[in-house]
């Protein structure tokens, strides 16, 4: 297998045809591995970063795998950190590779990263799925490579019908699903569940942003959508996902007013719950529970095998499911014993401490 690297700023955009062809043949690809997501993220966040795109071609010259990385200063220090393109708002990051080549791609990629530290000091590979081949291969490479758990990702296996699924719920939860729906219809009326279309997308995204941010501002916290650039990322990627049939933006309306929004993606037999927003004024009707139920029903109707709540152990997720997987993080240092390695580890631990405590504070206020 031949490995090559590309550093040109426009390389992701130029690789569109090959990338989309590859992802269409990868039956486990997630939305965050697609060209549509990576190109959108890079167009907004790549200005002060250097691209390090690793390509894998087989003996006949066909592209069989790729790994999109970028290099940037590590927390404002002189150290250079190599990370996935999309790090931050992305879930489930790993090399995109054809199934028959995945193990070889991951093994060669880790060797490449372990040996190629002249252009970066710390490789920080976050949000790797628990059972990713990359994680399995990491223990077989250099001593300076370590693997650590990040966050749990609760998920709900889906049966063939909504009736079969609700039979697995507790009696109280099953009752509440019907009770709040009836209460909303009786006291407010005009209940409607719908999914965003090309005509309503911009308006529905604005609704999602407003509902989400209003809820977080009530806790004196910024929320995930506080920055205009983040909203731009989702507006651009959502339009591309909708065109490809991957977007599921669920809206719950009551008496003509949107009181709940659930931003989901659907790809390769899985529906991913990315973000929600719910009206505080209608909290007595549990709009979050109701719009989530609508999204799960839709996933079952589409034949999805799983509804994935993504990273984070928020209590509401475990009302729906009891199973989770742990995302992993691979850290590769230039040298554990040298000054660079020690500084890299200290920065990693400091960053991890801040992130963990910030999330714990947010969860205490939910």
Secondary structure as GFF3:
##gff-version 3
##sequence-region A 1 366
A	DSSP	beta_strand	2	6	.	.	.	ID=ss1
A	DSSP	alpha_helix	11	14	.	.	.	ID=ss2
A	DSSP	alpha_helix	16	24	.	.	.	ID=ss3
A	DSSP	three_ten_helix	31	33	.	.	.	ID=ss4
A	DSSP	alpha_helix	35	45	.	.	.	ID=ss5
A	DSSP	beta_strand	50	57	.	.	.	ID=ss6
A	DSSP	beta_strand	63	73	.	.	.	ID=ss7
A	DSSP	beta_strand	80	84	.	.	.	ID=ss8
A	DSSP	beta_strand	96	97	.	.	.	ID=ss9
A	DSSP	three_ten_helix	99	101	.	.	.	ID=ss10
A	DSSP	alpha_helix	102	115	.	.	.	ID=ss11
A	DSSP	beta_strand	122	128	.	.	.	ID=ss12
A	DSSP	alpha_helix	133	138	.	.	.	ID=ss13
A	DSSP	beta_strand	145	157	.	.	.	ID=ss14
A	DSSP	alpha_helix	162	166	.	.	.	ID=ss15
A	DSSP	alpha_helix	171	187	.	.	.	ID=ss16
A	DSSP	beta_strand	192	195	.	.	.	ID=ss17
A	DSSP	alpha_helix	201	217	.	.	.	ID=ss18
A	DSSP	alpha_helix	228	244	.	.	.	ID=ss19
A	DSSP	beta_strand	247	254	.	.	.	ID=ss20
A	DSSP	beta_strand	257	267	.	.	.	ID=ss21
A	DSSP	beta_strand	270	278	.	.	.	ID=ss22
A	DSSP	three_ten_helix	283	285	.	.	.	ID=ss23
A	DSSP	alpha_helix	287	301	.	.	.	ID=ss24
A	DSSP	beta_strand	306	311	.	.	.	ID=ss25
A	DSSP	three_ten_helix	315	319	.	.	.	ID=ss26
A	DSSP	beta_strand	323	333	.	.	.	ID=ss27
A	DSSP	alpha_helix	339	364	.	.	.	ID=ss28
###
